[in-house]
Structures are given as C-alpha cells and as structure tokens.
Amino acid sequence: MKYLPVHKRLLASGIGLLACAAMVGCGTDENNTSTNSATNTATSNTSASTTKASGKADVAYAGSLQLTNDSHVGPLFEKQTGMSYEGYGNGADAVANLIKSGQITPNVFESIGTAPIASLGSKFTDWAVGFASSPLVIAYSKKSPYASQLEAIADGKKPISDLFTLMEKPDFHLGRTDPNTDPQGQYFVMMTHLAEKELHLPAGTADKILGSLDNSSQVYNETDILSRLQAGQMDASSAYLPEAIQQHLPYIKLPDTINLGNPADAKIYATESLKLSNGQTVTGSPIEVYITTIEGTPDPDAGTAFAKLTLSKQGQQIYKQMGYTLTPFKVWGSKSDIPAAIEQEISKQ
C-alpha cells in the first residue's frame, strides 16, 4: 500500500522551510545551531568515491524525527548514494502496527524506545541500535494568555512547580500525543506522575492535569501537534527538546529526575508505569532513538545503506546539530543478525 510521504506534506505546509534563527526559551543558547548546517557539514565530508546505486530507502519513523530525516538525512542519503528516499512519520506504536498489518512496507524503522520494534516480532526484525537521547520539555505558544507566566518559569524567575499549577487550570489548553499509539504520549503521562512525586506536588495533581488517558481535548497526532501550537491553538504542548529547538519554539526545561532524558536517572524513571487501553503496561525508561531494518521489504540494500549513513559520523553529526544528545551505540536484540555493513559502522565507535 502506498502512503503519502511526510516530506511532501511538509513542503505543502511550509514546516520544512526552517532556517537558523535565535533560539527562544530556556537553555537554547548552547543549541543555537543552524539546522541547515547539519546537512551542509555532513555533505562537506562526503567522499567523492561513493558508489552510486539504484533503489529506494523507504523510512518509517516516529513523528518527532520528521524534520531530521526529511530535511537532512534523507537528502544527504540521496546525494551520496544516488538512491531515492521516502519518509513516513507517525506515533512509533502506530507505525509498528501499520508494518505488522502490511499497510506500509518500509525497509527502515526508526523508533523512540525499543518497545515498538519488539512488538514487530522476529518476522520483521530482531535487532536495533540505539544512538541518541532527548529529554521531554514543555513547549509553549507566545500567543497564549499565559505566555508571560510560562516565560517567567522558562527563565527561572518562577519555580517549575508553577508550571503544573498552570496546567491544572480548566481554561489552560494543553496538547499531548496519544499514549496508546505514541511513546511521547506515554512519556508525558509518566512525567506528570513523576513530577507529582519528585516535586512534592499536591496529591492528584497529575490526574487533574491529564484527565483520562486518551483525553480528546488534549490528544493530537505527533506529526502536527507542534504546528497547532505555533498557530496558537493551544497554550502549551509536550515536545522532545530537539523538536522545540528545530521549530524555534519557546520551551521550559524540566528537571532531569522527571524529563526521562538522562540515562543516569533510569532507576527513578522505572518507578513509574502506565497501563494502556490494550492492557499493555509500559515502564518508565530513558528516551532513546533506535534504528533497524525491516525484513522482507523492497530494496533491502537501500535500507541498510540508510541505516549505515544514520549511524556514521556524518549522520551522527546531523543528529547532534539538530539538538539530540549522542549516546554510545546500544544494541538491542540479536547482535549476530545485524547486517555486516551496519555492524562495521557501529564497530568504529
């Protein structure tokens, strides 16, 4: 089944036309790097001897990876290899379900966390490589009536506990993704419960903020939630730090003990769990990006080449400049089943 590539939707909406500007929000100075330079830097290192080949890298990814793939890694892949690139983004669990049902047939899957990959079963893949992490932040709209209060929290002029007091207000329009289909939605729910404990907030604060698990007044698709925020359709939204940086959104940093972005705090994150509508229980863990190739799909060599590029120094440089924290490669599953070209790349670290 063919599906509309996300990069075409990006061109239609104008989201992909991002250039370097002064970053806004707490803590953006150290990340004030041009997203264009990510591709330019990597491209400047391209070997002139790269072999051109035919084929297509058909990449399905968690929606938060949209801009990084469609505007940077994908174009670099096409330039280096002569092969084509097509991207599709959605909540990582939703992507996994589409793969299992045969509605999409990508040769690469990039997920947040390993659970969506593991759910595919060995028919599709039994390995993945983790390579980057990202904390949760709260992005907010400058058009919000609460913008001045949110900015004061972002600047450290008001305590972080005030953020949760604001989010409790009945007229505060909060956006998050669906926990049943997207890890970011799961992380956000667990973050609010961690905050209640770690910040010593009043009992019941998290439940007052969230309402039901799939609260229709808060839940949006991951690929367009931040564009809605930019349009002023909500006051604040969950986001990964790189998303906020890439889209030049003001944001509030969260303490490491609740942002699920610091592997050193993994034991704290694991104290929270979430039961999904299908009965599955998800346990808190650090937010990490994983990549794998999918068996039995068209152009497997193109998929392997794309994964290899992503894990190369050039690909990693793009992720770093897009705001991700690079982590030591972490192999999930069967290391012996990793394609030789990818194994060769990760052995260089």
Helices and strands as residue ranges (DSSP letters): H 6-13, G 29-31, H 35-44, E 56-62, G 63-65, H 66-68, I 69-73, H 74-81, E 84-90, H 92-101, E 108-112, H 115-118, E 127-133, E 136-140, H 147-154, H 161-168, E 174-177, H 183-198, H 205-210, E 219-220, H 225-230, E 236-240, H 241-246, E 251-253, H 256-259, G 263-265, H 266-269, E 273-275, E 281-283, E 288-293, H 300-311, H 313-321, E 325-333, G 335-337, H 340-346
